[in-house]
Amino acid sequence: MCQWRTFVNLVKTAPKSDVIVLVTSFVLTIIFDLVVAIEVGMVLACLLFIKRMSEETKVNGWTYVDEDTPDVDEHLQKLPLQIRVYEISGPLFFGAASVIEEIVVKDFTTCLVLRMRSVPALDSTALNALKDLVQVCESKGITIVFSHVNDQPMKVMEKAGFIELVGKENFQHSISAALDRAEEIIHK
């Protein structure tokens, strides 16, 4: 905000949310003082960051195909119908914990595999959402297998006793190992 050309350029080129923070901070600096403007600007910037990060977190189900599907890619792995695989990507925190509700468990599902290789962080709100999912699955007789849980989420899960709840054998280091475990579960 120190040079008017930079200010005008930012207003023209920055995303609307950033412009709102900039203009709000500028107006508050004029009306009150710089301290108030910085405080409000930081709070607004933090809220916008949380919103942006929550928009980056997604849950995607794997595509299931059969022999009758004309455009079957050779790289798609064929899985039994009883195994459902969902890949979670992005940080799982209070702003994005609701994506776990997007995981749909069908009546014919026996094993649910959650691939978490793209989850860098997990907080207690998201962990509670995962616990709720585990409880729903247990009530339906469905076993959950976790694939490639990163260090930070694993530490949070260990500290909360989540690993004991799910079973240590249901945490696998790769998707291949997780699918092998799922096959083992459905053939019991």
LOBAPA-21227 format. One line per 2 residues: their letters; for each residue x, y, z negated of C-alpha. Coordinates in steps of 0.5 Angstrom, whole numbers. Example, Ala and Ser with C-alpha at 12.3 -4.5 7.8 and 13.67 -1.06 7.14 Angstrom:
residues 2
AS> 25,-9,-16 ~ 27,-2,-14 .
end
This chain:
residues 188
MC> 0,0,0 ~ 6,5,0 .
QW> 6,6,8 ~ 0,8,11 .
RT> 2,5,18 ~ 3,-2,14 .
FV> -4,-1,11 ~ -8,1,17 .
NL> -4,-5,20 ~ -6,-10,15 .
VK> -13,-8,15 ~ -14,-9,22 .
TA> -10,-16,22 ~ -11,-19,16 .
PK> -17,-24,14 ~ -23,-20,11 .
SD> -22,-23,4 ~ -15,-20,4 .
VI> -17,-14,6 ~ -23,-13,1 .
VL> -17,-15,-4 ~ -13,-9,-1 .
VT> -18,-4,-1 ~ -21,-6,-8 .
SF> -14,-5,-11 ~ -13,2,-7 .
VL> -20,5,-9 ~ -18,3,-16 .
TI> -12,6,-16 ~ -15,12,-14 .
IF> -21,12,-19 ~ -17,9,-25 .
DL> -10,7,-25 ~ -5,2,-22 .
VV> -5,-2,-28 ~ -13,-3,-27 .
AI> -12,-4,-20 ~ -7,-9,-20 .
EV> -11,-13,-26 ~ -17,-13,-21 .
GM> -13,-15,-15 ~ -9,-21,-18 .
VL> -16,-24,-21 ~ -19,-23,-14 .
AC> -13,-26,-10 ~ -13,-32,-15 .
LL> -21,-33,-14 ~ -19,-33,-6 .
FI> -14,-38,-7 ~ -18,-43,-11 .
KR> -23,-42,-6 ~ -18,-43,0 .
MS> -15,-49,-3 ~ -22,-52,-5 .
EE> -24,-52,3 ~ -17,-55,4 .
TK> -19,-62,0 ~ -23,-67,4 .
VN> -25,-74,4 ~ -26,-78,10 .
GW> -28,-85,11 ~ -25,-90,16 .
TY> -28,-91,23 ~ -31,-98,23 .
VD> -31,-101,30 ~ -34,-108,33 .
ED> -32,-112,39 ~ -38,-109,42 .
TP> -35,-102,42 ~ -33,-100,48 .
DV> -27,-95,46 ~ -24,-99,41 .
DE> -17,-96,40 ~ -11,-102,39 .
HL> -9,-98,33 ~ -15,-99,29 .
QK> -15,-104,24 ~ -21,-109,23 .
LP> -23,-109,16 ~ -29,-114,13 .
LQ> -35,-110,12 ~ -35,-111,5 .
IR> -29,-106,5 ~ -30,-99,5 .
VY> -24,-94,6 ~ -24,-87,4 .
EI> -18,-82,5 ~ -17,-76,1 .
SG> -13,-70,3 ~ -11,-64,-1 .
PL> -11,-62,-8 ~ -16,-65,-13 .
FF> -18,-60,-18 ~ -24,-56,-21 .
GA> -25,-52,-15 ~ -25,-59,-10 .
AS> -28,-64,-15 ~ -34,-64,-11 .
VI> -31,-68,-5 ~ -31,-74,-9 .
EE> -39,-74,-9 ~ -38,-75,-1 .
IV> -36,-82,-2 ~ -42,-86,0 .
VK> -42,-93,-3 ~ -46,-98,1 .
DF> -50,-104,-1 ~ -46,-109,2 .
TT> -39,-106,-1 ~ -35,-110,-5 .
CL> -29,-106,-5 ~ -28,-99,-4 .
VL> -20,-97,-3 ~ -19,-90,-4 .
RM> -12,-87,0 ~ -9,-82,-4 .
RS> -3,-81,0 ~ -4,-73,1 .
VP> -7,-71,-6 ~ -1,-67,-9 .
AL> -5,-65,-15 ~ -10,-68,-20 .
DS> -13,-64,-26 ~ -18,-67,-31 .
TA> -25,-64,-28 ~ -23,-68,-21 .
LN> -21,-74,-26 ~ -28,-74,-29 .
AL> -31,-74,-22 ~ -26,-80,-21 .
KD> -29,-84,-27 ~ -36,-82,-26 .
LV> -35,-86,-19 ~ -31,-92,-22 .
QV> -37,-92,-27 ~ -42,-92,-21 .
CE> -38,-97,-17 ~ -38,-102,-23 .
SK> -45,-102,-24 ~ -46,-104,-17 .
GI> -41,-109,-18 ~ -36,-106,-13 .
TI> -28,-106,-15 ~ -24,-99,-13 .
VF> -17,-100,-11 ~ -12,-94,-10 .
SH> -7,-93,-5 ~ -1,-89,-5 .
VN> -2,-85,-11 ~ 3,-79,-12 .
DQ> 7,-78,-18 ~ 3,-72,-21 .
PM> -4,-75,-20 ~ -1,-82,-23 .
KV> 2,-78,-29 ~ -5,-75,-30 .
ME> -9,-82,-30 ~ -4,-85,-34 .
KA> -4,-80,-40 ~ -12,-80,-39 .
GF> -12,-88,-40 ~ -15,-88,-33 .
IE> -11,-94,-30 ~ -13,-98,-36 .
LV> -20,-97,-34 ~ -19,-99,-27 .
GK> -14,-104,-28 ~ -6,-103,-26 .
EN> -7,-109,-21 ~ -12,-104,-17 .
FQ> -6,-99,-16 ~ -2,-101,-10 .
HS> 4,-97,-7 ~ 1,-97,0 .
IS> -5,-98,5 ~ -3,-105,7 .
AA> -2,-107,0 ~ -9,-104,-2 .
LD> -12,-108,4 ~ -9,-114,2 .
RA> -11,-113,-5 ~ -18,-111,-3 .
EE> -18,-118,2 ~ -16,-122,-5 .
II> -22,-119,-8 ~ -28,-120,-3 .
HK> -25,-127,-3 ~ -26,-129,-10 .
end
